[in-house]
Amino acid sequence: MALSAPAAPPATPDGPRTPDGPRPSDANTAYRLTKSLVSAALRRCYRVDVKGLAHVPELGPMVLASNHRSFMDSIFLALVTPRPITFIAKAEYWDSWRTAWMVRATGQIPLRRGSATGA
């Protein structure tokens, strides 16, 4: 007799689906709130031209790579991508109270550069 684990409920853009329906995590809630507050101001100040957005899948894993010319790249990627993005960010952002609250609340991943144990 073979036993198998029950199939996991399908994911949604807001996170994993539970038997009661989609339940966004606190990180997704903070991410979406931050995105909505920041995007209005940025769209007034900058003209953002997006190409290839149709290639971003609605569900499932993906890798989104940019040329990363400045800190603002991550902000603009989050602004124009319809689903939440988890970034690998330099660990120094967790060292300052000015940025630590935001990177923690939005579910980003710290990476200590220059250290094999930091990954």
OpenMM code with the backbone's topology and positions (N, CA, C; nanometers):
from openmm import Vec3, app, unit

residues = "MET ALA LEU SER ALA PRO ALA ALA PRO PRO ALA THR PRO ASP GLY PRO ARG THR PRO ASP GLY PRO ARG PRO SER ASP ALA ASN THR ALA TYR ARG LEU THR LYS SER LEU VAL SER ALA ALA LEU ARG ARG CYS TYR ARG VAL ASP VAL LYS GLY LEU ALA HIS VAL PRO GLU LEU GLY PRO MET VAL LEU ALA SER ASN HIS ARG SER PHE MET ASP SER ILE PHE LEU ALA LEU VAL THR PRO ARG PRO ILE THR PHE ILE ALA LYS ALA GLU TYR TRP ASP SER TRP ARG THR ALA TRP MET VAL ARG ALA THR GLY GLN ILE PRO LEU ARG ARG GLY SER ALA THR GLY ALA".split()
positions = [
    Vec3(0.0843, -0.1167, 0.0000),
    Vec3(0.0000, 0.0000, 0.0000),
    Vec3(0.0892, 0.1234, 0.0000),
    Vec3(0.0677, 0.2130, -0.0923),
    Vec3(0.1473, 0.3355, -0.1026),
    Vec3(0.0726, 0.4501, -0.0375),
    Vec3(0.1457, 0.5259, 0.0399),
    Vec3(0.0889, 0.6452, 0.1023),
    Vec3(0.1479, 0.7678, 0.0356),
    Vec3(0.0678, 0.8661, 0.0191),
    Vec3(0.1188, 0.9912, -0.0367),
    Vec3(0.0576, 1.1070, 0.0398),
    Vec3(0.1316, 1.2150, 0.0412),
    Vec3(0.0824, 1.3352, 0.1089),
    Vec3(-0.0282, 1.3962, 0.0254),
    Vec3(-0.1251, 1.4606, 0.0898),
    Vec3(-0.2292, 1.5271, 0.0124),
    Vec3(-0.1691, 1.6370, -0.0744),
    Vec3(-0.2272, 1.6566, -0.1878),
    Vec3(-0.1786, 1.7598, -0.2788),
    Vec3(-0.1923, 1.8961, -0.2142),
    Vec3(-0.0881, 1.9774, -0.2328),
    Vec3(-0.0926, 2.1135, -0.1789),
    Vec3(-0.1907, 2.1964, -0.2597),
    Vec3(-0.2665, 2.2833, -0.1935),
    Vec3(-0.3571, 2.3701, -0.2679),
    Vec3(-0.2778, 2.4595, -0.3626),
    Vec3(-0.3338, 2.4947, -0.4763),
    Vec3(-0.2607, 2.5782, -0.5717),
    Vec3(-0.2307, 2.7156, -0.5143),
    Vec3(-0.1195, 2.7726, -0.5624),
    Vec3(-0.0806, 2.9064, -0.5181),
    Vec3(-0.1654, 3.0113, -0.5880),
    Vec3(-0.1721, 3.1278, -0.5287),
    Vec3(-0.2392, 3.2426, -0.5882),
    Vec3(-0.1392, 3.3562, -0.5940),
    Vec3(-0.1656, 3.4643, -0.6662),
    Vec3(-0.0723, 3.5771, -0.6683),
    Vec3(-0.0474, 3.6351, -0.5286),
    Vec3(-0.1394, 3.6140, -0.4350),
    Vec3(-0.1231, 3.6675, -0.2999),
    Vec3(-0.0536, 3.5706, -0.2065),
    Vec3(-0.0189, 3.4523, -0.2510),
    Vec3(0.0463, 3.3541, -0.1654),
    Vec3(-0.0246, 3.2215, -0.1750),
    Vec3(0.0094, 3.1292, -0.0843),
    Vec3(-0.0504, 2.9962, -0.0925),
    Vec3(-0.1994, 2.9990, -0.0643),
    Vec3(-0.2715, 2.9111, -0.1294),
    Vec3(-0.4161, 2.9001, -0.1081),
    Vec3(-0.4383, 2.8027, 0.0062),
    Vec3(-0.5257, 2.8386, 0.0960),
    Vec3(-0.5615, 2.7525, 0.2074),
    Vec3(-0.6995, 2.6945, 0.1787),
    Vec3(-0.7438, 2.5936, 0.2558),
    Vec3(-0.8786, 2.5399, 0.2322),
    Vec3(-0.9874, 2.6462, 0.2432),
    Vec3(-0.9604, 2.7541, 0.3180),
    Vec3(-1.0586, 2.8613, 0.3332),
    Vec3(-1.0496, 2.9657, 0.2230),
    Vec3(-0.9578, 2.9487, 0.1298),
    Vec3(-0.9397, 3.0469, 0.0235),
    Vec3(-0.8037, 3.1116, 0.0347),
    Vec3(-0.7737, 3.2086, -0.0531),
    Vec3(-0.6420, 3.2709, -0.0489),
    Vec3(-0.6226, 3.3489, 0.0803),
    Vec3(-0.5055, 3.3380, 0.1365),
    Vec3(-0.4748, 3.4099, 0.2594),
    Vec3(-0.3373, 3.4755, 0.2429),
    Vec3(-0.3323, 3.6038, 0.2094),
    Vec3(-0.2020, 3.6685, 0.1899),
    Vec3(-0.1250, 3.6752, 0.3206),
    Vec3(0.0058, 3.6616, 0.3112),
    Vec3(0.0898, 3.6703, 0.4295),
    Vec3(0.1048, 3.8163, 0.4706),
    Vec3(0.1558, 3.8376, 0.5914),
    Vec3(0.1814, 3.9740, 0.6369),
    Vec3(0.2795, 4.0442, 0.5442),
    Vec3(0.3787, 3.9685, 0.4930),
    Vec3(0.4767, 4.0279, 0.4023),
    Vec3(0.4098, 4.0757, 0.2740),
    Vec3(0.3177, 3.9975, 0.2188),
    Vec3(0.2478, 4.0411, 0.0976),
    Vec3(0.1615, 4.1633, 0.1240),
    Vec3(0.0995, 4.1680, 0.2406),
    Vec3(0.0164, 4.2833, 0.2755),
    Vec3(0.1024, 4.4087, 0.2861),
    Vec3(0.2145, 4.3993, 0.3552),
    Vec3(0.3050, 4.5141, 0.3688),
    Vec3(0.3626, 4.5530, 0.2331),
    Vec3(0.3970, 4.4534, 0.1524),
    Vec3(0.4517, 4.4778, 0.0190),
    Vec3(0.3519, 4.5567, -0.0655),
    Vec3(0.2293, 4.5092, -0.0689),
    Vec3(0.1270, 4.5752, -0.1514),
    Vec3(0.0941, 4.7156, -0.1003),
    Vec3(0.0909, 4.7332, 0.0297),
    Vec3(0.0650, 4.8658, 0.0869),
    Vec3(0.1784, 4.9618, 0.0513),
    Vec3(0.3014, 4.9174, 0.0704),
    Vec3(0.4169, 5.0009, 0.0365),
    Vec3(0.4158, 5.0339, -0.1124),
    Vec3(0.3880, 4.9335, -0.1949),
    Vec3(0.3853, 4.9546, -0.3399),
    Vec3(0.2794, 5.0568, -0.3788),
    Vec3(0.1620, 5.0484, -0.3204),
    Vec3(0.0564, 5.1425, -0.3570),
    Vec3(0.0889, 5.2846, -0.3140),
    Vec3(0.1519, 5.3003, -0.1983),
    Vec3(0.1861, 5.4346, -0.1515),
    Vec3(0.2984, 5.4968, -0.2339),
    Vec3(0.3999, 5.4169, -0.2667),
    Vec3(0.5166, 5.4682, -0.3377),
    Vec3(0.4892, 5.4854, -0.4868),
    Vec3(0.4081, 5.3968, -0.5455),
    Vec3(0.3898, 5.4006, -0.6903),
    Vec3(0.3235, 5.5281, -0.7395),
    Vec3(0.2297, 5.5813, -0.6661),
    Vec3(0.1631, 5.7047, -0.7108),
    Vec3(0.2631, 5.8193, -0.7233),
    Vec3(0.3487, 5.8334, -0.6237),
    Vec3(0.4488, 5.9409, -0.6274),
    Vec3(0.5508, 5.9184, -0.7385),
    Vec3(0.5979, 5.7962, -0.7539),
    Vec3(0.6981, 5.7691, -0.8559),
    Vec3(0.6432, 5.7853, -0.9970),
    Vec3(0.5195, 5.7467, -1.0169),
    Vec3(0.4610, 5.7605, -1.1517),
    Vec3(0.4420, 5.9072, -1.1899),
    Vec3(0.4276, 5.9946, -1.0911),
    Vec3(0.4197, 6.1386, -1.1206),
    Vec3(0.5559, 6.1952, -1.1580),
    Vec3(0.6621, 6.1401, -1.0982),
    Vec3(0.7970, 6.1939, -1.1180),
    Vec3(0.8726, 6.1303, -1.2346),
    Vec3(0.8415, 6.0058, -1.2659),
    Vec3(0.9173, 5.9330, -1.3674),
    Vec3(0.8246, 5.8732, -1.4717),
    Vec3(0.8724, 5.8714, -1.5943),
    Vec3(0.8021, 5.8024, -1.7012),
    Vec3(0.8645, 5.6636, -1.7126),
    Vec3(0.7881, 5.5621, -1.6833),
    Vec3(0.8394, 5.4256, -1.6827),
    Vec3(0.7908, 5.3551, -1.8084),
    Vec3(0.8861, 5.3037, -1.8872),
    Vec3(0.8554, 5.2314, -2.0099),
    Vec3(0.8882, 5.0843, -1.9870),
    Vec3(0.7887, 4.9982, -1.9951),
    Vec3(0.8058, 4.8561, -1.9665),
    Vec3(0.7886, 4.7765, -2.0943),
    Vec3(0.8827, 4.6851, -2.1180),
    Vec3(0.8745, 4.5953, -2.2325),
    Vec3(0.8832, 4.4526, -2.1800),
    Vec3(0.8015, 4.3641, -2.2323),
    Vec3(0.8081, 4.2230, -2.1978),
    Vec3(0.7291, 4.1818, -2.0754),
    Vec3(0.6437, 4.2672, -2.0247),
    Vec3(0.5654, 4.2344, -1.9060),
    Vec3(0.4737, 4.1144, -1.9293),
    Vec3(0.4365, 4.0917, -2.0535),
    Vec3(0.3501, 3.9774, -2.0862),
    Vec3(0.4202, 3.8438, -2.0612),
    Vec3(0.5517, 3.8444, -2.0483),
    Vec3(0.6273, 3.7215, -2.0250),
    Vec3(0.6340, 3.6839, -1.8773),
    Vec3(0.5834, 3.7687, -1.7895),
    Vec3(0.5830, 3.7381, -1.6456),
    Vec3(0.4619, 3.6501, -1.6169),
    Vec3(0.4859, 3.5260, -1.5700),
    Vec3(0.3717, 3.4376, -1.5420),
    Vec3(0.2913, 3.4871, -1.4223),
    Vec3(0.1614, 3.4593, -1.4231),
    Vec3(0.0756, 3.5021, -1.3120),
    Vec3(0.1037, 3.4233, -1.1853),
    Vec3(0.1356, 3.2962, -1.2000),
    Vec3(0.1601, 3.2083, -1.0851),
    Vec3(0.2876, 3.1296, -1.1053),
    Vec3(0.3371, 3.0742, -0.9964),
    Vec3(0.4533, 2.9867, -1.0027),
    Vec3(0.5839, 3.0622, -0.9901),
    Vec3(0.6913, 2.9866, -0.9775),
    Vec3(0.8223, 3.0495, -0.9592),
    Vec3(0.8719, 3.1158, -1.0865),
    Vec3(0.9563, 3.2147, -1.0684),
    Vec3(1.0196, 3.2812, -1.1818),
    Vec3(1.1462, 3.3490, -1.1327),
    Vec3(1.2347, 3.3756, -1.2236),
    Vec3(1.3548, 3.4533, -1.1946),
    Vec3(1.3453, 3.5781, -1.2801),
    Vec3(1.3538, 3.6909, -1.2151),
    Vec3(1.3477, 3.8195, -1.2846),
    Vec3(1.4836, 3.8858, -1.2668),
    Vec3(1.5539, 3.9073, -1.3760),
    Vec3(1.6888, 3.9641, -1.3694),
    Vec3(1.6912, 4.1001, -1.4373),
    Vec3(1.7618, 4.1918, -1.3754),
    Vec3(1.7776, 4.3242, -1.4368),
    Vec3(1.9258, 4.3570, -1.4428),
    Vec3(1.9575, 4.4608, -1.5174),
    Vec3(2.0973, 4.5015, -1.5256),
    Vec3(2.1430, 4.5739, -1.3985),
    Vec3(2.0518, 4.6123, -1.3135),
    Vec3(2.0773, 4.6707, -1.1809),
    Vec3(2.1798, 4.7835, -1.1858),
    Vec3(2.1402, 4.8912, -1.2469),
    Vec3(2.2281, 5.0064, -1.2598),
    Vec3(2.2271, 5.0952, -1.1360),
    Vec3(2.1216, 5.0858, -1.0549),
    Vec3(2.1168, 5.1654, -0.9319),
    Vec3(2.0199, 5.1017, -0.8331),
    Vec3(2.0152, 5.1571, -0.7134),
    Vec3(1.9229, 5.1116, -0.6100),
    Vec3(1.7781, 5.1218, -0.6589),
    Vec3(1.7511, 5.2197, -0.7421),
    Vec3(1.6151, 5.2441, -0.7897),
    Vec3(1.5628, 5.1316, -0.8791),
    Vec3(1.6510, 5.0499, -0.9370),
    Vec3(1.6056, 4.9384, -1.0211),
    Vec3(1.5074, 4.8498, -0.9468),
    Vec3(1.5403, 4.8149, -0.8227),
    Vec3(1.4518, 4.7255, -0.7475),
    Vec3(1.3175, 4.7925, -0.7190),
    Vec3(1.3184, 4.9206, -0.6968),
    Vec3(1.1940, 4.9925, -0.6708),
    Vec3(1.1071, 4.9960, -0.7965),
    Vec3(1.1689, 5.0242, -0.9112),
    Vec3(1.0915, 5.0288, -1.0350),
    Vec3(1.0442, 4.8907, -1.0790),
    Vec3(1.1247, 4.7861, -1.0548),
    Vec3(1.0790, 4.6498, -1.0861),
    Vec3(0.9540, 4.6168, -1.0059),
    Vec3(0.9575, 4.6473, -0.8778),
    Vec3(0.8408, 4.6212, -0.7930),
    Vec3(0.7207, 4.7054, -0.8370),
    Vec3(0.7468, 4.8259, -0.8816),
    Vec3(0.6402, 4.9161, -0.9248),
    Vec3(0.5646, 4.8618, -1.0452),
    Vec3(0.6360, 4.8069, -1.1426),
    Vec3(0.5722, 4.7695, -1.2690),
    Vec3(0.5326, 4.6228, -1.2781),
    Vec3(0.5815, 4.5383, -1.1883),
    Vec3(0.5486, 4.3967, -1.1930),
    Vec3(0.4192, 4.3727, -1.1161),
    Vec3(0.3219, 4.3056, -1.1761),
    Vec3(0.1913, 4.2911, -1.1116),
    Vec3(0.1905, 4.1990, -0.9890),
    Vec3(0.2909, 4.1159, -0.9716),
    Vec3(0.2930, 4.0263, -0.8565),
    Vec3(0.4081, 4.0617, -0.7628),
    Vec3(0.3983, 4.0238, -0.6371),
    Vec3(0.5059, 4.0568, -0.5424),
    Vec3(0.6389, 3.9942, -0.5827),
    Vec3(0.7469, 4.0656, -0.5573),
    Vec3(0.8817, 4.0195, -0.5872),
    Vec3(0.9574, 4.0089, -0.4550),
    Vec3(1.0306, 3.8993, -0.4379),
    Vec3(1.1205, 3.8866, -0.3241),
    Vec3(1.2614, 3.9094, -0.3752),
    Vec3(1.3283, 4.0076, -0.3187),
    Vec3(1.4630, 4.0417, -0.3617),
    Vec3(1.5657, 3.9844, -0.2664),
    Vec3(1.6816, 3.9498, -0.3209),
    Vec3(1.7991, 3.9237, -0.2387),
    Vec3(1.8668, 4.0598, -0.2278),
    Vec3(1.8793, 4.1086, -0.1059),
    Vec3(1.9309, 4.2441, -0.0849),
    Vec3(2.0519, 4.2410, 0.0077),
    Vec3(2.1366, 4.3413, -0.0064),
    Vec3(2.2547, 4.3445, 0.0792),
    Vec3(2.2128, 4.3531, 0.2257),
    Vec3(2.2800, 4.2751, 0.3083),
    Vec3(2.2439, 4.2612, 0.4495),
    Vec3(2.2539, 4.3926, 0.5259),
    Vec3(2.3287, 4.4868, 0.4747),
    Vec3(2.3428, 4.6163, 0.5422),
    Vec3(2.2093, 4.6892, 0.5560),
    Vec3(2.1133, 4.6576, 0.4711),
    Vec3(1.9803, 4.7192, 0.4848),
    Vec3(1.9119, 4.6775, 0.6145),
    Vec3(1.9480, 4.5617, 0.6689),
    Vec3(1.8907, 4.5144, 0.7956),
    Vec3(1.9628, 4.5762, 0.9155),
    Vec3(2.0776, 4.6410, 0.8916),
    Vec3(2.1566, 4.7005, 1.0002),
    Vec3(2.1093, 4.8403, 1.0391),
    Vec3(2.0347, 4.9062, 0.9546),
    Vec3(1.9886, 5.0426, 0.9814),
    Vec3(1.8382, 5.0436, 1.0069),
    Vec3(1.7964, 5.1111, 1.1123),
    Vec3(1.6530, 5.1190, 1.1432),
    Vec3(1.5764, 5.1887, 1.0314),
    Vec3(1.6445, 5.2745, 0.9541),
    Vec3(1.5771, 5.3485, 0.8470),
    Vec3(1.5259, 5.2565, 0.7353),
    Vec3(1.5979, 5.1469, 0.7118),
    Vec3(1.5586, 5.0565, 0.6046),
    Vec3(1.5168, 4.9185, 0.6547),
    Vec3(1.5599, 4.8806, 0.7730),
    Vec3(1.5337, 4.7450, 0.8248),
    Vec3(1.3848, 4.7137, 0.8329),
    Vec3(1.3049, 4.8079, 0.8784),
    Vec3(1.1612, 4.7827, 0.8937),
    Vec3(1.0973, 4.7486, 0.7602),
    Vec3(1.1392, 4.8161, 0.6528),
    Vec3(1.0769, 4.7942, 0.5233),
    Vec3(1.1199, 4.6605, 0.4619),
    Vec3(1.2496, 4.6284, 0.4684),
    Vec3(1.2934, 4.5036, 0.4064),
    Vec3(1.2414, 4.3825, 0.4837),
    Vec3(1.2266, 4.3962, 0.6146),
    Vec3(1.1678, 4.2862, 0.6931),
    Vec3(1.0183, 4.2734, 0.6636),
    Vec3(0.9484, 4.3849, 0.6642),
    Vec3(0.8023, 4.3828, 0.6464),
    Vec3(0.7619, 4.3318, 0.5091),
    Vec3(0.8445, 4.3551, 0.4076),
    Vec3(0.8088, 4.3144, 0.2725),
    Vec3(0.8689, 4.1797, 0.2324),
    Vec3(0.9348, 4.1115, 0.3277),
    Vec3(0.9804, 3.9750, 0.3048),
    Vec3(1.1037, 3.9590, 0.2186),
    Vec3(1.1939, 4.0549, 0.2198),
    Vec3(1.3151, 4.0444, 0.1392),
    Vec3(1.4174, 3.9533, 0.2083),
    Vec3(1.5192, 3.9095, 0.1353),
    Vec3(1.6176, 3.8130, 0.1847),
    Vec3(1.7533, 3.8809, 0.1962),
    Vec3(1.8148, 3.8778, 0.3177),
    Vec3(1.9462, 3.9427, 0.3333),
    Vec3(2.0601, 3.8555, 0.2791),
    Vec3(2.1608, 3.9209, 0.2222),
    Vec3(2.2816, 3.8547, 0.1752),
    Vec3(2.4018, 3.9373, 0.2176),
    Vec3(2.4878, 3.8790, 0.2998),
    Vec3(2.6085, 3.9474, 0.3444),
    Vec3(2.7137, 3.9271, 0.2375),
    Vec3(2.7502, 4.0351, 0.1704),
    Vec3(2.8471, 4.0280, 0.0596),
    Vec3(2.9876, 4.0061, 0.1125),
    Vec3(3.0706, 3.9361, 0.0344),
    Vec3(3.2085, 3.9142, 0.0710),
    Vec3(3.2284, 3.8032, 0.1729),
    Vec3(3.1255, 3.7284, 0.2021),
    Vec3(3.1342, 3.6215, 0.3012),
    Vec3(3.0664, 3.4963, 0.2472),
    Vec3(3.1406, 3.3840, 0.2478),
    Vec3(3.0814, 3.2590, 0.2007),
    Vec3(2.9670, 3.2143, 0.2927),
    Vec3(2.9756, 3.2503, 0.4199),
    Vec3(2.8702, 3.2102, 0.5151),
    Vec3(2.7513, 3.3037, 0.5093),
    Vec3(2.7645, 3.4153, 0.4412),
    Vec3(2.6558, 3.5122, 0.4343),
    Vec3(2.5456, 3.4755, 0.3379),
    Vec3(2.5716, 3.3766, 0.2559),
    Vec3(2.4717, 3.3378, 0.1556),
    Vec3(2.3736, 3.2381, 0.2107),
] * unit.nanometer
topology = app.Topology()
chain = topology.addChain("A")
for resn in residues:
    res = topology.addResidue(resn, chain)
    for name in ("N", "CA", "C"):
        topology.addAtom(name, app.Element.getBySymbol(name[0]), res)
